[in-house]
Amino acid sequence: MVSADASTPPYTSGGAKWLLLAIVAYSYPLAALFGESDGSLSLVVVPTIIALAISALCGLALSSMSFKIWVITISASILFFNGAVWILSEFVDPQKMLVFNGVLFIFGFLLALSVGAPPILENLDRALMALGVIALLVLLTNINEYDAGRLTYGDSNPIWMGRLFGMSCVAALYGLISGRVSPAVAITLLLPLFIAMTATGSRGPVFAFILAAGVAFLINPIRNKYPIMIAAFFALALIALFVEVTGKFGGVRGLSFGEADDVSYFIRLSMFDYTRYLISEFNEGIGVGAFSFMNFTYPHNIVLEFLAEWGWVSGGAYIALFFVGGLGLYYTGPRMQLLLLLFIFDFTNACLSGDITSPRLLYGLTIVGVACILSGVRNRSGLAKIVVPDGAPRRSFIGRPAE
């Protein structure tokens, strides 16, 4: 069924040490399960941040000069822009702005540099799949019902566990479609990971994975992919209809939307309406950290949050940055396809839950995508090519000679 693209890179891991480094560097969602329930930074995540910093240093050493310059320039520009917003705005919550800038540095700047190291990029899908297996084992050691229909590890927030399982599902799907993982291994991983993701009751990761999977099928040369996609769509529709009509799986929150007792669903709709009102009435924004609706301090949608708190201009600039970053990852080609799928997954999650400090992949992947465009991506059929002076060796943005 799957026909791997000839330009999709085979495994060239460079040793188990690189795989281990990638696992630890991208293990923040797993480490967060043992920290604060809101996913904020704590001592338990120090090892993953150190590993991410080491990966970033490897990226500095192994990536091309053009890529390094653009990542540094883009990151510095974003932080400068945030500083200007802070100074010029009538109201800014200092704590939220500081946390946001910290997230941008750790999971934006450092993460973007880390994928500039070829061994990290080559091992990223296997690292995420390994983290999913570890998370499954962790969940089985202490399964707890966070609230009705939501299972998680201990007292941890199920949204973080759901996102971790979703990231692993994306990696396994990428391995299957690209031919980097055998169908037997990929499906063996996908089934329990998807079931576990659904069991957390976090509907955002479920929807985000389905969307990422749809994009993966659309942009890859898979035999009979359109009949497969149509069949999958009707299968999902029949499952949804079955759940709605029969009331089965009513206790599984991840499979229910808009039930009569689904308070979260209806509150979320009311909150979106209120946020749209703020956007229409306050074009300069109400101020970073000023949002309040019932007991919520953010609208659970990153686009609405930027527009409501930052205003049409400043918030719109971030939305445009996401758009350009996503395009950059798409046009870079097969080698960056996992990053594109992870971008879609994380951006969709950010539009359904959490605030601007929640995404742990989105900002770094956005910076990578923008850097790809500014570095001279030629077309989607090949690797990213850096535009260099005539006579100089042409190199891909990850530092290898271009094909």
C-alpha positions as CSV (number, residue, x, y, z in Angstrom):
1,M,0.0,0.0,0.0
2,V,2.8,2.4,0.9
3,S,5.3,3.6,-1.7
4,A,8.2,5.4,-0.1
5,D,9.6,8.4,-1.8
6,A,13.1,7.8,-3.2
7,S,14.3,11.0,-1.7
8,T,13.1,10.0,1.8
9,P,16.3,9.5,3.8
10,P,17.1,6.0,5.2
11,Y,18.2,5.5,8.8
12,T,21.7,6.8,9.2
13,S,21.5,7.2,13.0
14,G,25.2,7.7,13.7
15,G,25.1,5.6,16.8
16,A,22.8,4.9,19.8
17,K,24.2,8.0,21.6
18,W,22.4,10.3,19.1
19,L,19.1,8.4,19.6
20,L,19.5,8.6,23.3
21,L,20.2,12.3,23.1
22,A,17.2,12.9,20.9
23,I,15.0,10.9,23.3
24,V,16.0,13.0,26.3
25,A,16.0,16.3,24.4
26,Y,12.4,15.9,23.3
27,S,11.1,14.2,26.4
28,Y,9.6,17.4,28.0
29,P,6.0,16.2,27.7
30,L,7.0,12.9,29.5
31,A,9.0,14.8,32.2
32,A,6.1,17.2,32.7
33,L,4.0,14.3,33.9
34,F,6.2,14.2,37.0
35,G,6.1,17.9,37.6
36,E,3.4,20.5,38.0
37,S,-0.1,19.6,36.6
38,D,-0.1,22.7,34.4
39,G,3.1,21.7,32.6
40,S,5.1,24.6,34.0
41,L,8.9,24.3,34.4
42,S,10.1,22.4,37.5
43,L,13.3,20.7,38.5
44,V,12.2,17.4,37.0
45,V,12.5,18.8,33.5
46,V,16.1,20.1,34.0
47,P,17.7,17.0,32.3
48,T,15.5,17.4,29.1
49,I,16.4,21.1,28.9
50,I,20.1,20.3,29.3
51,A,19.8,17.7,26.6
52,L,18.0,20.1,24.3
53,A,20.8,22.7,24.9
54,I,23.4,20.0,24.0
55,S,21.5,19.2,20.8
56,A,21.3,22.9,20.0
57,L,25.1,23.1,20.4
58,C,25.4,20.2,18.0
59,G,23.2,22.0,15.6
60,L,25.5,25.0,15.8
61,A,28.5,22.9,15.0
62,L,26.9,20.8,12.2
63,S,24.5,23.0,10.4
64,S,25.3,25.5,7.7
65,M,26.3,29.1,8.4
66,S,23.2,30.4,6.7
67,F,20.8,28.3,8.7
68,K,22.5,29.3,12.0
69,I,22.4,33.0,11.1
70,W,18.7,32.9,10.2
71,V,17.7,30.9,13.3
72,I,19.5,33.4,15.5
73,T,18.2,36.4,13.6
74,I,14.6,35.2,13.6
75,S,14.7,34.3,17.3
76,A,16.3,37.6,18.3
77,S,13.7,39.5,16.2
78,I,10.9,37.7,18.0
79,L,12.2,38.5,21.4
80,F,12.9,42.1,20.4
81,F,9.3,42.3,19.1
82,N,8.0,41.0,22.4
83,G,10.0,43.6,24.2
84,A,8.5,46.4,22.1
85,V,5.0,45.1,22.8
86,W,5.8,45.0,26.5
87,I,7.0,48.6,26.5
88,L,4.3,50.0,24.3
89,S,1.3,48.2,25.7
90,E,-0.9,49.8,28.3
91,F,-1.2,46.5,30.2
92,V,1.1,43.4,30.2
93,D,1.2,40.7,32.9
94,P,5.0,40.5,33.6
95,Q,4.8,36.8,34.7
96,K,3.0,35.7,31.5
97,M,5.4,37.6,29.2
98,L,8.4,36.2,31.0
99,V,7.2,32.7,30.8
100,F,6.3,33.2,27.1
101,N,9.8,34.5,26.3
102,G,11.3,31.5,28.3
103,V,9.2,29.1,26.2
104,L,10.4,30.9,23.0
105,F,14.0,30.6,24.0
106,I,13.9,26.9,25.2
107,F,11.4,25.4,22.8
108,G,11.9,28.0,20.0
109,F,15.5,28.9,19.6
110,L,17.1,25.8,21.1
111,L,14.7,23.4,19.5
112,A,15.2,25.1,16.1
113,L,19.0,24.8,16.3
114,S,18.7,21.1,17.5
115,V,17.2,19.9,14.2
116,G,20.1,21.5,12.4
117,A,22.2,18.5,13.7
118,P,21.6,15.8,11.0
119,P,21.9,12.9,13.6
120,I,19.2,14.5,15.7
121,L,16.9,14.9,12.7
122,E,17.5,11.4,11.5
123,N,16.7,9.9,14.9
124,L,13.7,12.2,15.8
125,D,10.9,9.8,14.6
126,R,12.4,6.9,16.5
127,A,13.0,9.0,19.6
128,L,9.3,10.1,19.6
129,M,8.1,6.5,19.1
130,A,10.4,5.4,22.0
131,L,8.9,8.2,24.2
132,G,5.4,6.9,23.4
133,V,6.3,3.4,24.5
134,I,7.9,4.7,27.7
135,A,4.7,6.8,28.3
136,L,2.6,3.7,27.9
137,L,4.6,1.9,30.5
138,V,4.5,4.9,32.8
139,L,0.7,5.1,32.5
140,L,0.3,1.4,33.4
141,T,2.2,1.8,36.6
142,N,-0.2,4.3,38.1
143,I,-3.5,4.8,36.1
144,N,-5.7,7.4,37.6
145,E,-9.0,8.9,36.6
146,Y,-8.3,12.7,36.5
147,D,-12.0,13.4,36.2
148,A,-14.9,11.7,34.5
149,G,-13.8,9.8,31.4
150,R,-10.1,11.0,31.6
151,L,-7.3,8.6,32.4
152,T,-3.8,9.8,33.1
153,Y,-0.7,9.0,35.1
154,G,-1.1,9.9,38.8
155,D,-2.2,13.5,39.3
156,S,-0.7,14.7,36.0
157,N,-2.8,16.7,33.6
158,P,-4.2,14.3,31.0
159,I,-3.8,16.9,28.2
160,W,0.0,16.5,28.4
161,M,-0.2,12.7,28.3
162,G,-2.6,12.9,25.4
163,R,-0.3,15.3,23.5
164,L,2.7,13.0,24.1
165,F,0.8,10.0,22.7
166,G,-0.3,12.1,19.8
167,M,3.3,13.1,18.9
168,S,4.3,9.4,19.0
169,C,1.4,8.5,16.8
170,V,2.5,11.2,14.3
171,A,6.1,9.7,14.3
172,A,4.8,6.2,13.8
173,L,2.6,7.2,11.0
174,Y,5.5,9.1,9.4
175,G,7.7,6.0,9.7
176,L,5.0,3.9,8.1
177,I,4.3,6.2,5.1
178,S,7.9,7.0,4.5
179,G,9.0,3.3,4.6
180,R,11.4,4.0,7.5
181,V,9.5,1.6,9.7
182,S,7.9,-1.7,8.7
183,P,4.1,-1.8,8.6
184,A,4.0,-4.4,11.3
185,V,6.0,-2.3,13.7
186,A,4.2,0.9,12.9
187,I,0.7,-0.6,13.3
188,T,1.7,-2.4,16.5
189,L,2.7,1.0,17.9
190,L,-0.1,3.1,16.4
191,L,-3.0,1.0,17.8
192,P,-2.1,1.1,21.6
193,L,-0.8,4.7,21.3
194,F,-4.1,5.9,19.7
195,I,-6.2,4.0,22.2
196,A,-4.2,5.5,25.1
197,M,-4.5,9.0,23.6
198,T,-8.2,8.6,23.4
199,A,-8.4,7.2,26.9
200,T,-6.9,10.5,28.3
201,G,-10.1,12.2,27.2
202,S,-8.1,14.9,25.5
203,R,-10.0,15.5,22.3
204,G,-7.6,18.1,20.9
205,P,-4.7,15.6,20.3
206,V,-7.2,13.1,18.7
207,F,-8.5,15.7,16.3
208,A,-5.0,17.0,15.7
209,F,-3.6,13.6,14.8
210,I,-6.5,12.8,12.4
211,L,-5.8,16.1,10.6
212,A,-2.0,15.5,10.5
213,A,-2.7,12.0,9.2
214,G,-4.9,13.4,6.4
215,V,-2.2,15.8,5.3
216,A,0.4,13.0,5.4
217,F,-1.8,10.9,3.0
218,L,-2.4,13.9,0.7
219,I,1.2,14.8,0.2
220,N,2.7,11.3,-0.2
221,P,2.7,9.0,-3.2
222,I,0.5,6.2,-1.7
223,R,-1.2,3.8,-4.0
224,N,-5.0,4.2,-3.9
225,K,-4.7,6.9,-1.3
226,Y,-7.9,8.7,-2.2
227,P,-10.2,5.7,-1.9
228,I,-8.4,4.9,1.4
229,M,-9.0,8.5,2.7
230,I,-12.6,8.4,1.6
231,A,-13.1,5.0,3.3
232,A,-11.4,6.3,6.5
233,F,-13.6,9.4,6.5
234,F,-16.8,7.3,6.2
235,A,-15.5,5.0,8.9
236,L,-14.9,7.9,11.3
237,A,-18.4,9.3,10.4
238,L,-20.0,5.9,11.1
239,I,-18.2,5.6,14.4
240,A,-19.3,9.1,15.4
241,L,-22.9,8.3,14.3
242,F,-22.8,5.0,16.3
243,V,-21.6,6.8,19.4
244,E,-24.3,9.5,19.0
245,V,-27.2,7.2,18.4
246,T,-26.4,4.3,20.7
247,G,-24.8,6.3,23.5
248,K,-22.0,3.7,23.7
249,F,-18.6,4.9,24.9
250,G,-20.4,7.8,26.6
251,G,-17.9,7.6,29.4
252,V,-15.0,7.9,27.0
253,R,-14.6,11.7,26.8
254,G,-12.2,11.5,23.9
255,L,-15.0,10.1,21.7
256,S,-17.8,12.5,22.8
257,F,-18.5,16.0,21.6
258,G,-21.4,18.2,22.6
259,E,-23.2,15.7,24.9
260,A,-25.8,17.2,27.1
261,D,-23.6,16.9,30.2
262,D,-20.4,18.0,28.4
263,V,-20.0,21.2,30.4
264,S,-16.5,21.8,29.0
265,Y,-17.7,21.8,25.4
266,F,-20.4,24.4,25.9
267,I,-18.2,26.6,28.1
268,R,-15.6,26.5,25.4
269,L,-18.1,27.6,22.8
270,S,-19.3,30.5,25.0
271,M,-15.7,31.5,25.6
272,F,-14.9,31.6,21.9
273,D,-17.9,33.8,21.3
274,Y,-16.7,36.2,24.1
275,T,-13.2,36.2,22.7
276,R,-14.5,37.1,19.2
277,Y,-16.4,40.0,20.8
278,L,-13.1,41.2,22.4
279,I,-11.3,41.0,19.1
280,S,-14.0,43.0,17.3
281,E,-14.2,45.7,20.0
282,F,-10.5,46.1,21.0
283,N,-8.4,46.2,17.8
284,E,-5.3,47.1,19.8
285,G,-5.8,44.2,22.2
286,I,-6.8,44.1,25.8
287,G,-3.2,43.5,27.0
288,V,-1.1,40.4,27.4
289,G,-2.5,38.4,30.3
290,A,-5.7,40.4,30.7
291,F,-8.1,37.8,29.4
292,S,-10.7,36.5,31.9
293,F,-13.8,34.4,31.3
294,M,-15.4,32.7,34.3
295,N,-12.3,31.0,35.9
296,F,-10.3,30.8,32.7
297,T,-7.4,33.2,32.0
298,Y,-6.9,32.3,28.3
299,P,-9.4,31.4,25.6
300,H,-8.0,27.9,24.8
301,N,-7.2,29.0,21.2
302,I,-3.8,30.4,20.4
303,V,-5.1,32.4,17.4
304,L,-7.9,34.0,19.3
305,E,-5.6,34.7,22.3
306,F,-3.0,36.5,20.2
307,L,-5.7,38.6,18.5
308,A,-7.6,39.4,21.7
309,E,-4.7,40.2,24.0
310,W,-2.0,41.4,21.5
311,G,-4.3,43.2,19.1
312,W,-4.8,42.9,15.3
313,V,-1.3,44.1,14.4
314,S,0.9,42.3,16.9
315,G,-1.3,39.2,17.2
316,G,-1.7,39.1,13.4
317,A,2.1,39.2,13.1
318,Y,2.4,36.0,15.1
319,I,-0.4,34.3,13.0
320,A,1.4,35.3,9.8
321,L,4.7,33.9,11.2
322,F,3.0,30.5,11.9
323,F,1.6,30.5,8.3
324,V,5.0,31.3,6.8
325,G,6.7,28.7,9.0
326,G,4.3,26.0,8.0
327,L,4.7,26.8,4.3
328,G,8.5,26.7,4.7
329,L,8.3,23.2,6.2
330,Y,6.0,22.1,3.4
331,Y,8.2,23.3,0.6
332,T,11.5,22.1,2.1
333,G,10.7,18.5,1.0
334,P,10.6,14.9,2.3
335,R,13.4,15.3,4.8
336,M,11.4,17.9,6.8
337,Q,8.1,16.1,6.4
338,L,8.1,14.8,10.0
339,L,8.6,18.4,11.2
340,L,5.7,19.5,9.0
341,L,3.3,16.9,10.5
342,L,4.4,17.7,14.0
343,F,3.8,21.4,13.2
344,I,0.3,20.6,12.1
345,F,-0.3,18.5,15.1
346,D,1.0,21.1,17.6
347,F,-0.7,24.1,15.9
348,T,-4.1,22.3,15.9
349,N,-3.7,21.4,19.6
350,A,-2.9,25.1,20.3
351,C,-6.1,26.1,18.6
352,L,-8.2,23.7,20.7
353,S,-6.6,23.9,24.2
354,G,-3.9,25.7,26.2
355,D,-2.5,29.2,25.9
356,I,0.5,30.8,24.2
357,T,2.9,29.3,26.7
358,S,1.7,25.7,26.1
359,P,3.1,24.7,22.7
360,R,6.4,22.8,23.1
361,L,7.1,22.2,19.4
362,L,5.2,25.0,17.5
363,Y,7.6,27.9,18.0
364,G,10.8,26.0,17.2
365,L,9.3,24.4,14.1
366,T,7.9,27.8,13.0
367,I,11.4,29.3,13.2
368,V,12.8,26.3,11.2
369,G,10.2,26.8,8.5
370,V,10.9,30.5,8.2
371,A,14.6,29.9,8.1
372,C,14.1,27.4,5.3
373,I,12.3,30.0,3.2
374,L,14.9,32.7,3.9
375,S,17.7,30.3,3.2
376,G,16.5,29.7,-0.3
377,V,14.2,26.7,-0.6
378,R,13.9,25.8,-4.3
379,N,11.0,23.3,-4.5
380,R,9.3,20.7,-2.5
381,S,10.6,17.8,-4.6
382,G,14.1,18.0,-3.2
383,L,16.0,19.0,-0.1
384,A,16.3,22.5,1.0
385,K,19.0,24.3,-0.9
386,I,20.9,27.3,0.4
387,V,21.6,30.0,-2.1
388,V,25.3,30.5,-2.0
389,P,27.8,32.5,-4.2
390,D,28.7,31.0,-7.6
391,G,31.6,28.6,-7.3
392,A,31.0,27.8,-3.6
393,P,29.8,24.3,-2.7
394,R,26.1,24.0,-2.5
395,R,24.9,22.7,0.8
396,S,21.6,21.7,2.3
397,F,20.4,23.8,5.3
398,I,21.3,20.9,7.6
399,G,24.9,21.2,6.6
400,R,25.3,18.3,4.1
401,P,26.3,18.7,0.5
402,A,23.2,19.3,-1.6
403,E,22.2,16.7,-4.1
